[in-house]
Amino acid sequence: MNIVDFIPKGKENAVTREALCIYTGLADRTVRKLIELARDGGAPILSSSHSVGYWLSDDIVEIKAFLNETDRSEEHTSELQ
């Protein structure tokens, strides 16, 4: 199963992880892992702490903003450990 097939293009069409679980019939942990693997494989699956859900993007500015937010989150997490 390719999780990318269930994630729409565009922030305005973002889908929640709960909805992805319903659409795929998979557990939350499995959906999270599939998203992680797809991202590691280069799929432009975005999310934001300022919005709800996941979406695909080909907008370079939006992708850079996501990567910056992710980097800041990882830095903060490592500081707490």
C-alpha positions in Angstrom: 0.0 0.0 0.0 1.3 3.4 -0.9 0.2 6.0 1.7 0.9 8.8 -0.9 -2.2 7.6 -2.8 -4.4 8.6 0.1 -2.9 12.1 0.7 -4.3 14.9 -1.4 -2.4 17.7 -3.0 -2.7 21.2 -1.4 -2.8 22.4 2.1 -6.5 23.3 1.6 -7.2 19.6 1.1 -5.2 18.3 4.0 -6.3 15.0 5.5 -6.0 14.1 9.1 -4.2 11.0 10.3 -7.4 9.8 11.8 -9.0 10.0 8.3 -6.0 8.2 6.8 -6.5 5.4 9.3 -10.2 5.1 8.2 -9.4 5.3 4.5 -6.6 2.7 4.7 -8.0 0.5 7.5 -4.6 0.7 9.2 -3.6 1.5 12.8 -2.4 5.0 13.6 1.1 3.7 14.4 1.3 2.1 10.9 0.0 5.2 9.1 2.7 7.3 10.9 5.4 4.8 9.9 4.2 4.8 6.3 4.3 8.6 6.2 7.8 8.6 7.7 9.0 6.0 5.1 7.4 7.9 2.2 9.0 11.1 3.3 12.4 9.3 3.7 11.8 8.1 0.1 11.3 11.7 -1.2 7.6 12.1 -1.1 6.7 15.7 -0.4 4.2 15.0 2.4 3.8 18.1 4.5 2.2 18.9 7.8 2.4 21.9 10.1 2.0 22.6 13.8 -0.2 25.5 12.6 -2.7 23.5 10.6 -4.4 20.1 10.6 -3.5 17.2 8.5 -1.2 16.0 5.8 -0.9 17.1 2.2 1.3 16.8 -0.8 3.1 19.9 -2.2 5.2 20.8 -5.1 5.6 24.4 -3.9 9.3 24.9 -3.0 8.6 27.7 -0.6 6.0 25.6 1.3 8.4 22.6 1.3 11.3 24.8 2.7 9.0 26.2 5.4 8.1 22.6 6.4 11.7 21.5 6.5 12.6 24.6 8.6 9.8 23.8 11.1 10.9 20.2 11.3 14.5 21.2 11.9 13.5 23.5 14.7 11.4 20.9 16.3 14.2 18.3 16.1 16.6 20.8 17.6 14.2 21.6 20.5 13.6 17.9 21.2 17.4 17.1 21.3 17.9 20.0 23.7 15.3 18.5 26.1 17.1 15.1 26.2 
